[in-house]
Amino acid sequence: MKIKYQIYLCIFFVLCWVPTAHAKLNIVATTSDLGAIAREIGKDKVEVTSLAKPTEDPHFVDAKPSFIVKLNKADMLIEGGLHLEIGWLPNLVVGARNQKILTGNPGYLIASLGIHTLEAPDPSADRAMGDVHPMGNPHFMIDPLNGKIVAIHICERLCQIDAANCAYYKDNLKDFTKRLDQKLSEWQKALEPFRGTKIVTYHKTFPYFANRFNLNVVGSLEPKPGIPPSPTHINSLIPMMKNEGVKLILMEPFRERKTPEFAASQTGAKIVVFPIMVGGQKETDDYLSLFDYTVNQIVSALKTKS
């Protein structure tokens, strides 16, 4: 009986220990594009939650109490940085009371580290210039090569947090970057015929994408970043669009449609709604399909331009 009891006891401890040993790492990402790359690297070793809805403006996220619960249980927090989440994330992190995701710990990752930022303003810039980000434009994830940099960061941190599975994460990174490089070549080839095409954007969301694929942003529907379009600005923008031969208006899914539709009707430019985060359209369920969808939309719009 004593031996049988000891066997049962051993089985009990093994059963109790196994789930803990193989528990998935809990990753919270501020946006779905960051979350999508975390899934690519972590795969079945991680559970990923994204806070911002893919169809909402990541500058202005509704900070729900449930986010605090998610952050409290997180092994890792990934934020974009460059003040993208400055208006809503810091108070959530404080409320979560989770040492793992505080500054300086391996569980806290700023994805923009190592990114060559665009549009860093003059140090003397003030609020009169609109919603200017003092560290540069935070929409770096819509350059797919920046997605590769972020994937490397995530892999390195996962290796710090979970060294036992480091080789697994590195294999996933290698696979992801190989697929991304192959796709990038396809996207560049598809957009090459439209090199230098002049475009207008709604907000200053698209310089990284335009820079990567050689599109020329000549204006914005917003008179200043974060300032809604005004009749005066639009009335001056339309003649410029005609003179410059602007062929495309890029906008995010969460913007109002009336202003870009009016500008398009007056200039003949085509509108493309760019789902800037994974899941912003049903066809964009991962990071690579986000660009597949958008590049196809842009090529289709420019090919049908009269």
ZAMARGU-4260 file (C-alpha; in steps of 0.2 Angstrom, whole numbers, plus 5000, padded with zeros to 4 digits):
<rodrens>
0) 5000/5000/5000 | 5014/5012/5004 | 5022/5009/4987 | 5006/5011/4978 | 5003/5028/4988
5) 5020/5034/4983 | 5016/5030/4965 | 5000/5040/4965 | 5009/5054/4974 | 5022/5055/4960
10) 5008/5054/4947 | 4999/5068/4956 | 5015/5079/4956 | 5019/5076/4938 | 5001/5080/4933
15) 5002/5096/4943 | 5019/5101/4936 | 5016/5098/4917 | 5004/5112/4914 | 5015/5124/4923
20) 5031/5118/4914 | 5022/5120/4897 | 5011/5136/4900 | 5011/5148/4886 | 5019/5165/4888
25) 5006/5178/4890 | 5010/5193/4878 | 5000/5209/4877 | 5003/5220/4862 | 4996/5238/4860
30) 4992/5235/4842 | 4987/5220/4831 | 5001/5222/4819 | 5014/5220/4834 | 5003/5206/4840
35) 5003/5197/4823 | 5022/5197/4823 | 5023/5191/4841 | 5012/5176/4835 | 5024/5173/4820
40) 5039/5171/4832 | 5031/5163/4847 | 5018/5152/4838 | 5011/5139/4850 | 5022/5144/4864
45) 5013/5161/4867 | 4996/5168/4869 | 4994/5185/4862 | 4982/5199/4866 | 4981/5215/4856
50) 4973/5230/4865 | 4969/5243/4851 | 4955/5237/4839 | 4962/5236/4821 | 4949/5248/4815
55) 4952/5262/4828 | 4964/5276/4828 | 4979/5269/4839 | 4982/5287/4845 | 4965/5287/4854
60) 4961/5270/4861 | 4947/5268/4874 | 4957/5262/4889 | 4945/5249/4897 | 4947/5242/4914
65) 4949/5225/4906 | 4965/5230/4899 | 4972/5232/4917 | 4968/5214/4920 | 4976/5208/4904
70) 4992/5218/4908 | 4992/5212/4926 | 4994/5194/4919 | 5006/5198/4905 | 5024/5190/4904
75) 5028/5203/4891 | 5021/5220/4884 | 5025/5226/4867 | 5022/5244/4863 | 5026/5254/4847
80) 5033/5269/4856 | 5037/5286/4848 | 5022/5292/4858 | 5010/5282/4848 | 5001/5276/4864
85) 5006/5290/4876 | 4988/5296/4878 | 4981/5279/4885 | 4994/5266/4889 | 5005/5273/4904
90) 4990/5274/4916 | 4985/5256/4912 | 5003/5250/4915 | 5003/5258/4932 | 4986/5251/4937
95) 4992/5234/4932 | 5005/5233/4945 | 5015/5220/4936 | 5034/5221/4938 | 5038/5211/4923
100) 5031/5224/4911 | 5039/5239/4919 | 5053/5249/4910 | 5070/5241/4911 | 5064/5223/4913
105) 5064/5210/4899 | 5045/5209/4898 | 5044/5227/4892 | 5048/5230/4874 | 5047/5246/4864
110) 5046/5240/4846 | 5053/5256/4838 | 5070/5254/4845 | 5082/5252/4831 | 5070/5259/4818
115) 5076/5273/4807 | 5062/5286/4811 | 5055/5298/4798 | 5048/5316/4801 | 5057/5320/4818
120) 5051/5338/4821 | 5062/5353/4824 | 5066/5354/4843 | 5057/5371/4844 | 5040/5363/4837
125) 5025/5366/4848 | 5007/5362/4848 | 5003/5376/4835 | 5010/5364/4822 | 4997/5351/4827
130) 4999/5333/4834 | 5017/5333/4831 | 5027/5318/4838 | 5043/5324/4846 | 5052/5307/4843
135) 5047/5306/4825 | 5032/5298/4815 | 5026/5283/4825 | 5018/5273/4810 | 5033/5264/4806
140) 5025/5247/4805 | 5018/5250/4788 | 5035/5248/4781 | 5037/5229/4780 | 5056/5230/4783
145) 5053/5238/4799 | 5042/5223/4803 | 5057/5212/4801 | 5067/5223/4814 | 5053/5221/4826
150) 5052/5202/4823 | 5071/5202/4828 | 5068/5212/4844 | 5053/5200/4849 | 5064/5185/4846
155) 5078/5192/4857 | 5066/5196/4871 | 5058/5179/4870 | 5075/5171/4871 | 5078/5181/4887
160) 5062/5177/4895 | 5061/5159/4889 | 5078/5153/4886 | 5073/5134/4885 | 5064/5138/4869
165) 5076/5150/4861 | 5080/5139/4846 | 5062/5137/4842 | 5059/5156/4842 | 5075/5158/4831
170) 5068/5145/4819 | 5052/5154/4818 | 5061/5171/4815 | 5071/5163/4801 | 5055/5157/4793
175) 5046/5173/4795 | 5059/5184/4788 | 5062/5173/4773 | 5043/5174/4769 | 5043/5192/4771
180) 5058/5195/4760 | 5050/5185/4746 | 5034/5195/4748 | 5043/5211/4748 | 5051/5207/4731
185) 5033/5204/4725 | 5026/5220/4732 | 5041/5231/4725 | 5039/5223/4708 | 5020/5226/4708
190) 5022/5245/4713 | 5037/5248/4702 | 5027/5254/4687 | 5020/5267/4698 | 5036/5274/4705
195) 5035/5293/4709 | 5016/5293/4708 | 5010/5308/4718 | 4998/5305/4732 | 4988/5314/4745
200) 4985/5306/4762 | 4972/5310/4775 | 4984/5310/4790 | 5003/5309/4790 | 5001/5290/4793
205) 5010/5284/4777 | 5027/5291/4775 | 5036/5274/4779 | 5025/5265/4766 | 5028/5279/4753
210) 5046/5279/4756 | 5048/5260/4754 | 5038/5259/4738 | 5043/5275/4730 | 5027/5285/4731
215) 5027/5304/4732 | 5017/5311/4746 | 5013/5329/4741 | 5000/5334/4754 | 4987/5329/4767
220) 4968/5332/4769 | 4972/5338/4787 | 4980/5355/4787 | 4991/5350/4802 | 4993/5333/4810
225) 4977/5329/4820 | 4968/5345/4815 | 4952/5340/4805 | 4951/5346/4787 | 4944/5363/4785
230) 4935/5370/4769 | 4949/5383/4767 | 4962/5370/4767 | 4953/5358/4755 | 4949/5373/4743
235) 4968/5376/4742 | 4972/5358/4741 | 4961/5354/4726 | 4970/5365/4714 | 4987/5359/4719
240) 4981/5341/4717 | 4975/5345/4699 | 4991/5354/4695 | 5002/5340/4702 | 4992/5326/4694
245) 4988/5318/4710 | 4982/5300/4707 | 4978/5293/4724 | 4971/5297/4741 | 4976/5285/4755
250) 4966/5285/4771 | 4964/5274/4786 | 4947/5265/4789 | 4943/5275/4804 | 4942/5292/4795
255) 4926/5301/4789 | 4923/5298/4771 | 4915/5314/4765 | 4931/5325/4763 | 4941/5312/4754
260) 4926/5308/4742 | 4924/5327/4739 | 4942/5329/4735 | 4942/5314/4724 | 4926/5320/4714
265) 4935/5336/4711 | 4952/5329/4705 | 4949/5312/4698 | 4960/5304/4711 | 4956/5287/4717
270) 4953/5283/4736 | 4961/5268/4744 | 4957/5264/4762 | 4973/5257/4769 | 4970/5245/4784
275) 4985/5251/4794 | 4984/5237/4806 | 4982/5218/4804 | 4963/5214/4805 | 4958/5231/4798
280) 4950/5221/4784 | 4944/5203/4784 | 4957/5199/4771 | 4971/5205/4782 | 4973/5192/4796
285) 4992/5192/4797 | 5006/5204/4794 | 5010/5198/4776 | 4992/5198/4770 | 4990/5216/4776
290) 5002/5221/4763 | 4996/5209/4750 | 4979/5217/4752 | 4985/5235/4752 | 4997/5233/4737
295) 4983/5225/4727 | 4971/5239/4731 | 4984/5252/4726 | 4989/5243/4710 | 4970/5241/4705
300) 4966/5259/4708 | 4981/5266/4698 | 4978/5254/4684 | 4960/5260/4682 | 4965/5278/4683
305) 4959/5287/4667
</rodrens>
